[in-house]
């Protein structure tokens, strides 16, 4: 195996994202062959050099793995939680037992359901989330009221939020069969099933009775609670939110709380997106 930059080695080893790996190096927490290294340009030979982080030897996995999880509502996207809340990592306990370096790619809000990736490949995770890649994520939202053409146009053109103008987004009202499918996927319709399925309380019941509607939003950026803030800005607060797709990956019929490994074909597409 050819030499590679130290931060890339740490990312591929699943220690941290490349950016976080650079922080570890700068803090003097990384040693190569017993010598602390703080230079970002340092290269290592994975076959010959011994790399340690905080005294623990780090090696590259024989092969990287990536899983798709269908996260239910009520789970925080962390590996552990000091407050004792349920975590997405707990849903991945069996997979993490076999692949200890698994970590989530990005996050979903506690109340947001849907597709969440876990990988051992720090470089892949970093690439998929990098702002330059603009990997599209598809969300289905149950909202208050009924967005009209002007509301949808604002979403498509970009919305002014407190942290700046958003990029143009894909947005469409889901009606008929599309609306019924969204209800099933979000878990607010008669077809809701699996761990974490719920009806969104009184507002969710009102929506099912005609006071709300379903919207698809496709984003190429990932600000904090962005879909919720965008829909709130156009006058249609979110009742329930679900991520159905990440790039070309779709949840399909994966049950809530379940996970599956990605196929070789899916991995090839993801790596191309992240490169």
N, C-alpha and C positions, 0 to 999 in steps of 0.2 A: 504494500500500500504506500502511495506517495506521501511525502510530508504535507502537512496542512497547518494552517494558523491555529494557534492554541484555542482561541475563542470558538473557532469552527469545530475543533475536536470536542470541546466541552458541550457544545450544542448537540452534536451528533451522539454524544454519550448520554444525552438526556438529563444532564446536570442542570441546565438552564437555557433560556433563549440566548442568542448570540449577544444581545445587548446586556443582559444580566451577567453573562460570562465575562464580558469586558469589565463590569463593575467588580466582580470577584477578583479578577487579575489586578486591577488598580488598587484594591484593598489589601493586596499581598496575601491572599488566601490560597493561591495556587502555586504549587511547586512542581518542577520538572527535574527528575533524577535527584531529588532531595534538595534542590536549590530553588528558593522562592523567586518567582518571575513576575515582573510588573510591566514589561514591555509588550505592547499590543502586537507588534510585528513578529513576536516569537513563533517559530515553527517547530512542530514535533513530528517524530516518526512513530505512528501508532504501534508499529511492530517492534520498535527498539527502545523507546523512551517510556519512563514511568511517570505518570501524571497523578498528582494527588490534590484534593481540595479539602482544606481544613484537616489534613492528615489522613484522609481516606483515599485510597488508590481508586482511580477512575479508569475504566476500560470501555472501549466501544462494544456495543452489543453485536453479536454475530449477525443479526439482521434486525432491522427496525420493524415495528408493528404499529398499526393505526386502527382504532376502533371507532365505530359510529354508535353513539348512545342516544336513546330517545329519553331526554330528561323530563321528568314530570314536574309539575308545579310544587313549590315548597322546598326545593333543594338548592342550596347555595353552590356556586361553581368554585369550590375550593377543595384542596386535598384534606384539610381539617378545619374545624371551626371552634375557636375558644368559647363561643357562646353555646356550644352544644347543639347547633342546628343541624338538620340532616344535610349531608353533602353529596354532590355528584360522585365524588370518589368512593363513597360507601356503596353506591350502586355498581361500581366497577371493582369491588373487592376481590372477586375471583380472578379477574384479569390482571389486577395489580399484583396479586400473589405470585403470578407466573412472570409478569413483566414489571418489576418494581419501579422502573423509571418512567412509567406512563404518567402523563400530565395532560390537563385539558388545554385545547387550543382556543384561546379567547375565553369568553364567558357568556352565559345567559343569566338574566336577572332571576331572582328567586321565584317570581311568579310567572316567568316565561317558560313555556314548554318547548320541546322540539330537539332538533339535531345539534348535538355537541360532539366534537371530535376529541378523542384521547390518542396521544401518540408517544412513542419513545424517541422520536426524531425531532430534536430541538431545532435543527435547521429548517425542517419542513414547517414546523409550527411558526417559526419566526417569519418565513417567507409568505405563508398564507395570510398573516396578519399585517404584513408591511403595507403602509399607506400607498406605496407606489404600485402594488399589485392590483388593487381595486377588485379583489375577488367578490363576486356578487353573492349576497345572501337574500333568500326569499322568505318573507314573513307573511303570515295570515293573521289578521286582527279582527276581533269583534269589537265594534266601536259604538258609541252612543250616536243616535241620529243617523242621517243618511247623507254622506258626502255628495255634493253636486259637482258639475263639471268644473266650476271655478276652484273648488277645494282640491280636486284631483290635479288640476293644472298647476296649482301652487306646489304640490308635492313633486310633480314632474320637473318643475323649473328650479326648485330649491327653496328652502324655507329659512327665514332668518331666525336663528336661535340665540340664546345668550352667549354661546361660544362661537358665533359666526354663522355664515351662510352655509347651508348644506349643499352637497353636490346634487345635481338632478337625480331623481329616483324614479323607478318604474312604479306606477300606481294604477290600480283599476278596481272598480266596484265589482264584487262577486255576487251574481244573482243566479236564480234557477238552480241547475245542477251544480254549478261551480260554488254557489252559496251553500248548498246542502253538503257538498264535499268538505268545504271549509269548516262547517259546523261539526262534522264528524272528526276531522283532524284536530281541531282546537279542543274538542271534548265538551262542547256545549250543546250537542244535539242528542237525539235518541240513540245514535250509534256510539256514544262515548263509552270507552271501556279501558281497562288496564289500570295499573297503579298510577295514582295521581289524577285521574280523570275527575273533573268537577264542573259545576255549572256557573261559576262566577257570581254566586249570591243573587240578591234581588235584582241588581242591574242586569246580570246574565239572563234571568228569567224574563225581564222586561224586553230584552233584545229578541229573545225567542218568540215573544208575542207581538213583534213588529215595531218596537221602539228603537231597535238598533239594526246594524247591518255589518256585512263582512267586506273587508278590503284586503287586497294583496299589495304589499310594498316590497320592492326590490332595491336593496342598497348596495353601494360599492364603497362604503366607508363604515367605520364602526365606533362612533362616539357613544358615550355612556347614555343608556336609555334612549337612544336616538329615535327609534320608531315611535315610542310613546310620546316623546316631546314634539315630534313633527306632527303627529295626528292631533295632539292637544292644541298645537299652534293654529291648526286650521279649523278648530272648533268641534273636534270629534274625539273626546277622550277614549282611551283604550279600556275595554272591560276585560278582555283576555287576549294574550299574544302568544303566537306559536311560530317557531322557525322550522319551515318544511324542507328547505334546501340550503346547502352550502356549496357555492359554485355549481358544478354539474351533479353533485351528490344529492339524492332525494331520499327522505326517510322511508318512502314506500309504505309497507304494512308493518314495519317494525313496531312492536308493542311498547307502550310506555314502561320505562324502567328497564327495558332490555337493551342489549348491546350486541354488535356483531363485528367481526374483523372485516376490513375492506379487502376487496379482491385485488389481484395484481393489476387488472385493467384500471380499477378505480385509483389505485396508488399511482400508476403511471400518469394519469390525468392530473392528479393533485400535485405531483412533483413538477410537472410542466407549468402549472399555474404558479407555483412557488418559486420557480427559477428566474 
